[in-house]
Amino acid sequence: MSVIDDPGSAFDLTVPVVVIGGGACGLVAALSAHDNGAEVIVLERDPVPKGSTALSSGMITACGTALQKAADIDDDTAELFARDIQSKAGGKADPHLLAAICAGSGPAIDWLIECHNMDLVLVDGPPYPGHSRQRTHAPPTNSGADLMADLLRAVDAAHIDVICNATVKELIVDGDKVSGVVITRPDGSSERLGCQTLVLASSGFGGNADMVKSWLPDMAGSIYFGHEGNQGEAVLWGQALGAACEDMGAFQGHGSVATPHAITVSWALLNNGGILVNQNGIRFCDESLGASELAATVCQQDGNVWSVIDQSLYDGALRFADFKNLQNLGAIKSGMTAAELAQACRLPAPALEQTLATLKKSPALTAPYHAIKVTGALLQTQGGLAIDSDARVKRPDGSTLPNLFAGGGAARGISGTDGSGYLSCNGLLSAVTLGRIAGREAAIQATALP
Ligand SMILES: Cc1cc2nc3c(=O)[nH]c(=O)nc-3n(C[C@H](O)[C@H](O)[C@H](O)COP(=O)(O)OP(=O)(O)OC[C@H]3O[C@@H](n4cnc5c(N)ncnc54)[C@H](O)[C@@H]3O)c2cc1C
């Protein structure tokens, strides 16, 4: 049972604001609750908080930041940012949530730097595809692990307790009001922690194969590249309390992950002339559609897909650590001719020869050739609990639950309704900005209560 209805339940301890999940969203929510005057505690299932945040490149998009202004980018607005996101999402992102996230994004980054001494920089170079301005902020190393380390440092400096090895299995409720949570420890023991307000920052359901099968059937059985601990409890708890879920078919995928090595092969190779062929040696998609868009199509080829490139693409890719790693692992097969490559990959030679000879793609692939066996992967789910612009969890009729907040992967995203609407860095944008909003609103409500 995910929700225990127990009015008047006794608790081992009560804390005004409880946050479930110690990734970017949960840690930012905790900092925000603290700065708004509430005592707050973070509950994290892992021995050390990592989440998908630590697996990421730590890149957070935000508009109107001091870092942008220092780089002479002084015309990036919430409206422009929202337009870019909506354009990728096919107009299907919730406009109110999108407006709140875009407006809150710049202030959130400025606050993390000014008030919590976070080491974030504006990423160099031109804007990422789909972004009208350079608005990507990240640790200087572009490392999600470093982002997590810096957030944990900030949380520690604020004397906020992060309780690890603390899996929340059940919520304790009085009607649809949450009064506390049940924490299960690795030795099987459990504790009851009371709260005035609860923030769900336990991310999405990518680690839950059954939920992926139900909500994202085209991605069922694909490699999951995010944090395994993201089991979709936020959705299950919310549903048990009568909350609405939205955009449940939305996700970020990747259609070119080396198998069995589980290392992403840059989509830039396919944008610059490379092709995907199936086990029959035949090209089966237009690679320009994009990495996430084609993840499901690649999965449907039963994991038997080869990413084919030529020598100039190969030489250019060797400067990337992941590609070099694949080379060292022997994942790259080569042939001086199409027939030789087919033999190395155990593909039918006549079909591959014909595919390459009749290929109309610019720039053209020329012999010698190389190929890597790839499959499709799920990076993160983008559907989740419906929330309003204060990160309050909503019911299907639009009303809000009394004291429940959600952000990051636990909440619906701003990436439309399927695998094609994710604009780069929507994930941490939602985690950081909604984390700040959820923490603030949870603190205001918790401290206002008698
Ligand atoms: C390979 C990869 C690269 C990415 N790169 C980027 C990028 O550069 N930019 C970007 O914007 N996005 C990126 N993303 C997406 C981004 O990582 C996520 O959107 C973001 O980290 C979500 O943050 P979160 O706090 O909601 O979840 P998480 O960081 O996953 O944190 C959730 C935490 O909740 C804990 N938890 C879950 N259930 C429970 C429970 N029942 N009890 C206690 N604890 C629980 C988990 O253990 C976890 O620590 C990437 C994703 C992947 C997989």
PDBQT file of the ligand as one rigid body, heavy atoms in Angstrom, charges set to zero:
ROOT
HETATM    1  C1  LIG A 501      22.923  10.663 -19.034  1.00  0.00    +0.000 C 
HETATM    2  C2  LIG A 501      22.051  11.840 -18.697  1.00  0.00    +0.000 A 
HETATM    3  C3  LIG A 501      22.505  13.122 -18.993  1.00  0.00    +0.000 A 
HETATM    4  C4  LIG A 501      21.687  14.233 -18.686  1.00  0.00    +0.000 A 
HETATM    5  N1  LIG A 501      22.175  15.502 -18.932  1.00  0.00    +0.000 NA
HETATM    6  C5  LIG A 501      21.399  16.569 -18.627  1.00  0.00    +0.000 A 
HETATM    7  C6  LIG A 501      21.886  17.907 -18.768  1.00  0.00    +0.000 A 
HETATM    8  O1  LIG A 501      23.050  18.164 -19.055  1.00  0.00    +0.000 OA
HETATM    9  N2  LIG A 501      20.990  18.932 -18.546  1.00  0.00    +0.000 N 
HETATM   10  C7  LIG A 501      19.716  18.704 -18.142  1.00  0.00    +0.000 A 
HETATM   11  O2  LIG A 501      18.954  19.659 -17.974  1.00  0.00    +0.000 OA
HETATM   12  N3  LIG A 501      19.259  17.459 -17.904  1.00  0.00    +0.000 NA
HETATM   13  C8  LIG A 501      20.077  16.397 -18.114  1.00  0.00    +0.000 A 
HETATM   14  N4  LIG A 501      19.622  15.134 -17.827  1.00  0.00    +0.000 N 
HETATM   15  C9  LIG A 501      18.352  15.004 -17.112  1.00  0.00    +0.000 C 
HETATM   16  C10 LIG A 501      18.569  15.406 -15.640  1.00  0.00    +0.000 C 
HETATM   17  O3  LIG A 501      19.630  14.621 -15.109  1.00  0.00    +0.000 OA
HETATM   18  C11 LIG A 501      17.279  15.182 -14.822  1.00  0.00    +0.000 C 
HETATM   19  O4  LIG A 501      16.206  15.850 -15.446  1.00  0.00    +0.000 OA
HETATM   20  C12 LIG A 501      17.439  15.761 -13.413  1.00  0.00    +0.000 C 
HETATM   21  O5  LIG A 501      18.637  15.299 -12.826  1.00  0.00    +0.000 OA
HETATM   22  C13 LIG A 501      16.239  15.395 -12.530  1.00  0.00    +0.000 C 
HETATM   23  O6  LIG A 501      16.510  15.878 -11.240  1.00  0.00    +0.000 OA
HETATM   24  P1  LIG A 501      15.632  15.342 -10.024  1.00  0.00    +0.000 P 
HETATM   25  O7  LIG A 501      16.174  15.986  -8.788  1.00  0.00    +0.000 OA
HETATM   26  O8  LIG A 501      14.198  15.489 -10.324  1.00  0.00    +0.000 OA
HETATM   27  O9  LIG A 501      15.930  13.768  -9.992  1.00  0.00    +0.000 OA
HETATM   28  P2  LIG A 501      17.225  12.965  -9.538  1.00  0.00    +0.000 P 
HETATM   29  O10 LIG A 501      18.475  13.744  -9.712  1.00  0.00    +0.000 OA
HETATM   30  O11 LIG A 501      17.150  11.640 -10.206  1.00  0.00    +0.000 OA
HETATM   31  O12 LIG A 501      17.021  12.772  -7.965  1.00  0.00    +0.000 OA
HETATM   32  C14 LIG A 501      15.959  11.990  -7.445  1.00  0.00    +0.000 C 
HETATM   33  C15 LIG A 501      16.443  11.388  -6.143  1.00  0.00    +0.000 C 
HETATM   34  O13 LIG A 501      15.328  10.847  -5.440  1.00  0.00    +0.000 OA
HETATM   35  C16 LIG A 501      15.754   9.651  -4.815  1.00  0.00    +0.000 C 
HETATM   36  N5  LIG A 501      14.550   8.854  -4.547  1.00  0.00    +0.000 N 
HETATM   37  C17 LIG A 501      13.708   8.326  -5.458  1.00  0.00    +0.000 A 
HETATM   38  N6  LIG A 501      12.716   7.675  -4.843  1.00  0.00    +0.000 NA
HETATM   39  C18 LIG A 501      12.918   7.799  -3.517  1.00  0.00    +0.000 A 
HETATM   40  C19 LIG A 501      12.228   7.324  -2.349  1.00  0.00    +0.000 A 
HETATM   41  N7  LIG A 501      11.124   6.594  -2.457  1.00  0.00    +0.000 N 
HETATM   42  N8  LIG A 501      12.730   7.636  -1.128  1.00  0.00    +0.000 NA
HETATM   43  C20 LIG A 501      13.871   8.366  -0.986  1.00  0.00    +0.000 A 
HETATM   44  N9  LIG A 501      14.572   8.816  -2.069  1.00  0.00    +0.000 NA
HETATM   45  C21 LIG A 501      14.104   8.555  -3.315  1.00  0.00    +0.000 A 
HETATM   46  C22 LIG A 501      16.701   9.028  -5.815  1.00  0.00    +0.000 C 
HETATM   47  O14 LIG A 501      17.555   8.080  -5.188  1.00  0.00    +0.000 OA
HETATM   48  C23 LIG A 501      17.438  10.255  -6.345  1.00  0.00    +0.000 C 
HETATM   49  O15 LIG A 501      18.618  10.513  -5.605  1.00  0.00    +0.000 OA
HETATM   50  C24 LIG A 501      20.421  14.033 -18.108  1.00  0.00    +0.000 A 
HETATM   51  C25 LIG A 501      19.975  12.739 -17.796  1.00  0.00    +0.000 A 
HETATM   52  C26 LIG A 501      20.789  11.656 -18.072  1.00  0.00    +0.000 A 
HETATM   53  C27 LIG A 501      20.317  10.279 -17.690  1.00  0.00    +0.000 C 
ENDROOT
TORSDOF 0
